[in-house]
Amino acid sequence: IDSTGIGLIVRAWQKLDADVDSANGRRFALCGLSEQVRRLLEITGLESSIRTYKSRDEALADLRGG
């Protein structure tokens, strides 16, 4: 992942989370990240703003409130 990838992640996150609508409950999360991508999110400070999960099932369960 390079700066283009980080830019895409940030734009998607901003688009979905900046205007979270309680009616549709859209929230942005990343799952199944490699250790390198996880480290990059940590270095850029994004890990404190963007939810990350080890697996898709874990992400869906949390985002659905379960």
Biopython code that builds the backbone (N, CA, C, O; Angstrom):
import numpy as np
from Bio.PDB.StructureBuilder import StructureBuilder

atoms = [
    (1, "ILE", "N", (0.858, -1.177, 0.000)),
    (1, "ILE", "CA", (0.000, 0.000, 0.000)),
    (1, "ILE", "C", (0.902, 1.238, 0.000)),
    (1, "ILE", "O", (1.906, 1.302, 0.709)),
    (2, "ASP", "N", (0.516, 2.196, -0.805)),
    (2, "ASP", "CA", (1.296, 3.433, -0.887)),
    (2, "ASP", "C", (0.381, 4.617, -0.566)),
    (2, "ASP", "O", (-0.731, 4.431, -0.073)),
    (3, "SER", "N", (0.846, 5.814, -0.844)),
    (3, "SER", "CA", (0.067, 7.007, -0.511)),
    (3, "SER", "C", (-1.271, 7.042, -1.257)),
    (3, "SER", "O", (-2.248, 7.590, -0.748)),
    (4, "THR", "N", (-1.319, 6.464, -2.453)),
    (4, "THR", "CA", (-2.579, 6.406, -3.196)),
    (4, "THR", "C", (-3.583, 5.542, -2.454)),
    (4, "THR", "O", (-4.753, 5.904, -2.329)),
    (5, "GLY", "N", (-3.125, 4.403, -1.962)),
    (5, "GLY", "CA", (-3.995, 3.505, -1.197)),
    (5, "GLY", "C", (-4.487, 4.148, 0.079)),
    (5, "GLY", "O", (-5.662, 4.031, 0.429)),
    (6, "ILE", "N", (-3.589, 4.830, 0.780)),
    (6, "ILE", "CA", (-3.987, 5.535, 2.001)),
    (6, "ILE", "C", (-5.017, 6.616, 1.666)),
    (6, "ILE", "O", (-5.993, 6.793, 2.394)),
    (7, "GLY", "N", (-4.800, 7.330, 0.575)),
    (7, "GLY", "CA", (-5.744, 8.360, 0.155)),
    (7, "GLY", "C", (-7.126, 7.790, -0.128)),
    (7, "GLY", "O", (-8.133, 8.392, 0.246)),
    (8, "LEU", "N", (-7.185, 6.640, -0.784)),
    (8, "LEU", "CA", (-8.472, 5.987, -1.075)),
    (8, "LEU", "C", (-9.179, 5.567, 0.202)),
    (8, "LEU", "O", (-10.391, 5.735, 0.334)),
    (9, "ILE", "N", (-8.420, 5.021, 1.141)),
    (9, "ILE", "CA", (-8.997, 4.616, 2.424)),
    (9, "ILE", "C", (-9.573, 5.835, 3.147)),
    (9, "ILE", "O", (-10.696, 5.790, 3.650)),
    (10, "VAL", "N", (-8.813, 6.904, 3.196)),
    (10, "VAL", "CA", (-9.262, 8.109, 3.899)),
    (10, "VAL", "C", (-10.505, 8.687, 3.238)),
    (10, "VAL", "O", (-11.446, 9.067, 3.934)),
    (11, "ARG", "N", (-10.531, 8.763, 1.919)),
    (11, "ARG", "CA", (-11.711, 9.311, 1.226)),
    (11, "ARG", "C", (-12.949, 8.448, 1.466)),
    (11, "ARG", "O", (-14.038, 8.972, 1.700)),
    (12, "ALA", "N", (-12.783, 7.133, 1.408)),
    (12, "ALA", "CA", (-13.922, 6.236, 1.663)),
    (12, "ALA", "C", (-14.415, 6.398, 3.090)),
    (12, "ALA", "O", (-15.621, 6.463, 3.330)),
    (13, "TRP", "N", (-13.494, 6.461, 4.032)),
    (13, "TRP", "CA", (-13.841, 6.638, 5.450)),
    (13, "TRP", "C", (-14.576, 7.956, 5.657)),
    (13, "TRP", "O", (-15.605, 7.997, 6.332)),
    (14, "GLN", "N", (-14.057, 9.023, 5.083)),
    (14, "GLN", "CA", (-14.693, 10.326, 5.235)),
    (14, "GLN", "C", (-16.095, 10.333, 4.637)),
    (14, "GLN", "O", (-17.026, 10.886, 5.222)),
    (15, "LYS", "N", (-16.235, 9.723, 3.481)),
    (15, "LYS", "CA", (-17.529, 9.702, 2.804)),
    (15, "LYS", "C", (-18.571, 8.934, 3.623)),
    (15, "LYS", "O", (-19.716, 9.371, 3.736)),
    (16, "LEU", "N", (-18.179, 7.798, 4.189)),
    (16, "LEU", "CA", (-19.136, 6.974, 4.916)),
    (16, "LEU", "C", (-19.320, 7.379, 6.369)),
    (16, "LEU", "O", (-20.437, 7.303, 6.880)),
    (17, "ASP", "N", (-18.281, 7.799, 7.041)),
    (17, "ASP", "CA", (-18.385, 8.095, 8.465)),
    (17, "ASP", "C", (-18.635, 9.556, 8.796)),
    (17, "ASP", "O", (-19.163, 9.852, 9.868)),
    (18, "ALA", "N", (-18.282, 10.457, 7.932)),
    (18, "ALA", "CA", (-18.447, 11.884, 8.243)),
    (18, "ALA", "C", (-19.914, 12.242, 8.410)),
    (18, "ALA", "O", (-20.260, 13.086, 9.237)),
    (19, "ASP", "N", (-20.768, 11.613, 7.639)),
    (19, "ASP", "CA", (-22.202, 11.903, 7.695)),
    (19, "ASP", "C", (-22.988, 10.650, 8.054)),
    (19, "ASP", "O", (-23.939, 10.281, 7.365)),
    (20, "VAL", "N", (-22.580, 10.001, 9.139)),
    (20, "VAL", "CA", (-23.279, 8.774, 9.541)),
    (20, "VAL", "C", (-24.740, 9.115, 9.781)),
    (20, "VAL", "O", (-25.080, 10.010, 10.554)),
    (21, "ASP", "N", (-25.567, 8.387, 9.107)),
    (21, "ASP", "CA", (-27.008, 8.583, 9.199)),
    (21, "ASP", "C", (-27.558, 7.493, 10.124)),
    (21, "ASP", "O", (-27.406, 6.303, 9.846)),
    (22, "SER", "N", (-28.179, 7.893, 11.194)),
    (22, "SER", "CA", (-28.679, 6.906, 12.152)),
    (22, "SER", "C", (-29.704, 5.973, 11.524)),
    (22, "SER", "O", (-29.908, 4.863, 12.016)),
    (23, "ALA", "N", (-30.349, 6.402, 10.449)),
    (23, "ALA", "CA", (-31.338, 5.550, 9.797)),
    (23, "ALA", "C", (-30.687, 4.386, 9.074)),
    (23, "ALA", "O", (-31.227, 3.280, 9.070)),
    (24, "ASN", "N", (-29.534, 4.619, 8.462)),
    (24, "ASN", "CA", (-28.909, 3.516, 7.730)),
    (24, "ASN", "C", (-27.682, 2.973, 8.445)),
    (24, "ASN", "O", (-27.187, 1.905, 8.084)),
    (25, "GLY", "N", (-27.178, 3.683, 9.450)),
    (25, "GLY", "CA", (-26.103, 3.180, 10.288)),
    (25, "GLY", "C", (-24.805, 2.852, 9.576)),
    (25, "GLY", "O", (-24.039, 2.012, 10.050)),
    (26, "ARG", "N", (-24.544, 3.489, 8.461)),
    (26, "ARG", "CA", (-23.309, 3.195, 7.734)),
    (26, "ARG", "C", (-22.102, 3.593, 8.563)),
    (26, "ARG", "O", (-22.043, 4.692, 9.116)),
    (27, "ARG", "N", (-21.151, 2.693, 8.641)),
    (27, "ARG", "CA", (-19.888, 2.995, 9.303)),
    (27, "ARG", "C", (-18.787, 2.301, 8.525)),
    (27, "ARG", "O", (-19.013, 1.263, 7.903)),
    (28, "PHE", "N", (-17.615, 2.867, 8.562)),
    (28, "PHE", "CA", (-16.472, 2.361, 7.809)),
    (28, "PHE", "C", (-15.567, 1.550, 8.722)),
    (28, "PHE", "O", (-15.297, 1.945, 9.856)),
    (29, "ALA", "N", (-15.108, 0.427, 8.224)),
    (29, "ALA", "CA", (-14.162, -0.408, 8.963)),
    (29, "ALA", "C", (-13.305, -1.171, 7.965)),
    (29, "ALA", "O", (-13.707, -1.403, 6.825)),
    (30, "LEU", "N", (-12.130, -1.550, 8.411)),
    (30, "LEU", "CA", (-11.234, -2.379, 7.615)),
    (30, "LEU", "C", (-11.028, -3.700, 8.344)),
    (30, "LEU", "O", (-10.992, -3.740, 9.574)),
    (31, "CYS", "N", (-10.894, -4.772, 7.583)),
    (31, "CYS", "CA", (-10.676, -6.067, 8.219)),
    (31, "CYS", "C", (-9.701, -6.897, 7.386)),
    (31, "CYS", "O", (-9.490, -6.649, 6.199)),
    (32, "GLY", "N", (-9.120, -7.884, 8.049)),
    (32, "GLY", "CA", (-8.198, -8.795, 7.379)),
    (32, "GLY", "C", (-6.917, -8.134, 6.902)),
    (32, "GLY", "O", (-6.381, -8.500, 5.856)),
    (33, "LEU", "N", (-6.427, -7.174, 7.651)),
    (33, "LEU", "CA", (-5.243, -6.419, 7.238)),
    (33, "LEU", "C", (-3.959, -7.204, 7.473)),
    (33, "LEU", "O", (-3.822, -7.929, 8.458)),
    (34, "SER", "N", (-3.032, -7.041, 6.553)),
    (34, "SER", "CA", (-1.703, -7.620, 6.756)),
    (34, "SER", "C", (-0.993, -6.818, 7.843)),
    (34, "SER", "O", (-1.401, -5.700, 8.159)),
    (35, "GLU", "N", (0.043, -7.374, 8.401)),
    (35, "GLU", "CA", (0.807, -6.678, 9.439)),
    (35, "GLU", "C", (1.414, -5.393, 8.891)),
    (35, "GLU", "O", (1.508, -4.400, 9.612)),
    (36, "GLN", "N", (1.828, -5.396, 7.624)),
    (36, "GLN", "CA", (2.405, -4.194, 7.010)),
    (36, "GLN", "C", (1.381, -3.066, 6.910)),
    (36, "GLN", "O", (1.694, -1.913, 7.206)),
    (37, "VAL", "N", (0.173, -3.392, 6.498)),
    (37, "VAL", "CA", (-0.871, -2.367, 6.381)),
    (37, "VAL", "C", (-1.262, -1.876, 7.767)),
    (37, "VAL", "O", (-1.463, -0.679, 7.972)),
    (38, "ARG", "N", (-1.369, -2.788, 8.707)),
    (38, "ARG", "CA", (-1.682, -2.420, 10.087)),
    (38, "ARG", "C", (-0.634, -1.433, 10.639)),
    (38, "ARG", "O", (-0.975, -0.453, 11.300)),
    (39, "ARG", "N", (0.621, -1.713, 10.356)),
    (39, "ARG", "CA", (1.719, -0.852, 10.815)),
    (39, "ARG", "C", (1.637, 0.530, 10.146)),
    (39, "ARG", "O", (1.871, 1.547, 10.798)),
    (40, "LEU", "N", (1.307, 0.565, 8.857)),
    (40, "LEU", "CA", (1.179, 1.829, 8.139)),
    (40, "LEU", "C", (0.048, 2.684, 8.722)),
    (40, "LEU", "O", (0.191, 3.898, 8.860)),
    (41, "LEU", "N", (-1.066, 2.046, 9.059)),
    (41, "LEU", "CA", (-2.159, 2.780, 9.686)),
    (41, "LEU", "C", (-1.727, 3.332, 11.038)),
    (41, "LEU", "O", (-2.134, 4.429, 11.422)),
    (42, "GLU", "N", (-0.912, 2.584, 11.753)),
    (42, "GLU", "CA", (-0.396, 3.045, 13.041)),
    (42, "GLU", "C", (0.537, 4.244, 12.850)),
    (42, "GLU", "O", (0.434, 5.236, 13.572)),
    (43, "ILE", "N", (1.440, 4.146, 11.882)),
    (43, "ILE", "CA", (2.406, 5.220, 11.623)),
    (43, "ILE", "C", (1.695, 6.510, 11.212)),
    (43, "ILE", "O", (2.087, 7.599, 11.631)),
    (44, "THR", "N", (0.657, 6.388, 10.398)),
    (44, "THR", "CA", (-0.059, 7.572, 9.914)),
    (44, "THR", "C", (-1.068, 8.103, 10.927)),
    (44, "THR", "O", (-1.623, 9.185, 10.739)),
    (45, "GLY", "N", (-1.308, 7.357, 11.990)),
    (45, "GLY", "CA", (-2.261, 7.776, 13.007)),
    (45, "GLY", "C", (-3.699, 7.424, 12.681)),
    (45, "GLY", "O", (-4.605, 7.783, 13.434)),
    (46, "LEU", "N", (-3.928, 6.736, 11.585)),
    (46, "LEU", "CA", (-5.292, 6.395, 11.182)),
    (46, "LEU", "C", (-5.913, 5.306, 12.036)),
    (46, "LEU", "O", (-7.137, 5.193, 12.098)),
    (47, "GLU", "N", (-5.082, 4.493, 12.702)),
    (47, "GLU", "CA", (-5.621, 3.393, 13.494)),
    (47, "GLU", "C", (-6.459, 3.906, 14.659)),
    (47, "GLU", "O", (-7.291, 3.172, 15.192)),
    (48, "SER", "N", (-6.251, 5.142, 15.054)),
    (48, "SER", "CA", (-7.048, 5.703, 16.146)),
    (48, "SER", "C", (-8.389, 6.246, 15.656)),
    (48, "SER", "O", (-9.263, 6.553, 16.466)),
    (49, "SER", "N", (-8.558, 6.368, 14.346)),
    (49, "SER", "CA", (-9.792, 6.921, 13.781)),
    (49, "SER", "C", (-10.608, 5.913, 12.993)),
    (49, "SER", "O", (-11.835, 6.004, 12.953)),
    (50, "ILE", "N", (-9.948, 4.962, 12.371)),
    (50, "ILE", "CA", (-10.631, 3.982, 11.530)),
    (50, "ILE", "C", (-10.657, 2.646, 12.257)),
    (50, "ILE", "O", (-9.621, 2.137, 12.685)),
    (51, "ARG", "N", (-11.831, 2.096, 12.389)),
    (51, "ARG", "CA", (-11.968, 0.797, 13.051)),
    (51, "ARG", "C", (-11.317, -0.294, 12.205)),
    (51, "ARG", "O", (-11.470, -0.329, 10.984)),
    (52, "THR", "N", (-10.598, -1.171, 12.872)),
    (52, "THR", "CA", (-9.987, -2.314, 12.189)),
    (52, "THR", "C", (-10.328, -3.587, 12.950)),
    (52, "THR", "O", (-10.485, -3.584, 14.171)),
    (53, "TYR", "N", (-10.438, -4.664, 12.200)),
    (53, "TYR", "CA", (-10.804, -5.958, 12.771)),
    (53, "TYR", "C", (-9.955, -7.049, 12.135)),
    (53, "TYR", "O", (-9.496, -6.921, 11.000)),
    (54, "LYS", "N", (-9.759, -8.116, 12.886)),
    (54, "LYS", "CA", (-8.972, -9.238, 12.373)),
    (54, "LYS", "C", (-9.707, -9.975, 11.267)),
    (54, "LYS", "O", (-9.086, -10.446, 10.314)),
    (55, "SER", "N", (-11.037, -10.079, 11.387)),
    (55, "SER", "CA", (-11.796, -10.833, 10.390)),
    (55, "SER", "C", (-13.057, -10.085, 9.977)),
    (55, "SER", "O", (-13.505, -9.166, 10.662)),
    (56, "ARG", "N", (-13.609, -10.488, 8.866)),
    (56, "ARG", "CA", (-14.855, -9.910, 8.363)),
    (56, "ARG", "C", (-15.992, -10.186, 9.338)),
    (56, "ARG", "O", (-16.802, -9.304, 9.624)),
    (57, "ASP", "N", (-16.050, -11.414, 9.847)),
    (57, "ASP", "CA", (-17.113, -11.777, 10.786)),
    (57, "ASP", "C", (-17.066, -10.914, 12.042)),
    (57, "ASP", "O", (-18.106, -10.478, 12.535)),
    (58, "GLU", "N", (-15.866, -10.666, 12.560)),
    (58, "GLU", "CA", (-15.695, -9.817, 13.737)),
    (58, "GLU", "C", (-16.176, -8.397, 13.443)),
    (58, "GLU", "O", (-16.859, -7.786, 14.266)),
    (59, "ALA", "N", (-15.821, -7.877, 12.278)),
    (59, "ALA", "CA", (-16.230, -6.526, 11.880)),
    (59, "ALA", "C", (-17.742, -6.433, 11.764)),
    (59, "ALA", "O", (-18.349, -5.506, 12.301)),
    (60, "LEU", "N", (-18.353, -7.375, 11.075)),
    (60, "LEU", "CA", (-19.803, -7.336, 10.893)),
    (60, "LEU", "C", (-20.542, -7.453, 12.210)),
    (60, "LEU", "O", (-21.528, -6.749, 12.431)),
    (61, "ALA", "N", (-20.084, -8.326, 13.083)),
    (61, "ALA", "CA", (-20.738, -8.493, 14.381)),
    (61, "ALA", "C", (-20.696, -7.184, 15.171)),
    (61, "ALA", "O", (-21.703, -6.787, 15.757)),
    (62, "ASP", "N", (-19.561, -6.522, 15.194)),
    (62, "ASP", "CA", (-19.447, -5.276, 15.943)),
    (62, "ASP", "C", (-20.251, -4.153, 15.295)),
    (62, "ASP", "O", (-20.941, -3.406, 15.989)),
    (63, "LEU", "N", (-20.168, -4.029, 13.992)),
    (63, "LEU", "CA", (-20.868, -2.957, 13.302)),
    (63, "LEU", "C", (-22.378, -3.124, 13.365)),
    (63, "LEU", "O", (-23.126, -2.148, 13.307)),
    (64, "ARG", "N", (-22.813, -4.361, 13.484)),
    (64, "ARG", "CA", (-24.255, -4.622, 13.613)),
    (64, "ARG", "C", (-24.715, -4.517, 15.071)),
    (64, "ARG", "O", (-25.904, -4.613, 15.374)),
    (65, "GLY", "N", (-23.751, -4.320, 15.953)),
    (65, "GLY", "CA", (-24.091, -4.164, 17.363)),
    (65, "GLY", "C", (-24.243, -5.482, 18.090)),
    (65, "GLY", "O", (-24.897, -5.558, 19.130)),
    (66, "GLY", "N", (-23.630, -6.530, 17.534)),
    (66, "GLY", "CA", (-23.822, -7.849, 18.170)),
    (66, "GLY", "C", (-22.636, -8.470, 18.652)),
    (66, "GLY", "O", (-22.694, -9.572, 19.197)),
]
sb = StructureBuilder()
sb.init_structure("model")
sb.init_model(0)
sb.init_chain("A")
sb.init_seg("    ")
for serial, (resi, resn, name, xyz) in enumerate(atoms, 1):
    if name == "N":
        sb.init_residue(resn, " ", resi, " ")
    sb.init_atom(name, np.array(xyz, "f"), 0.0, 1.0, " ", f" {name:<3s}", serial, name[0])
structure = sb.get_structure()
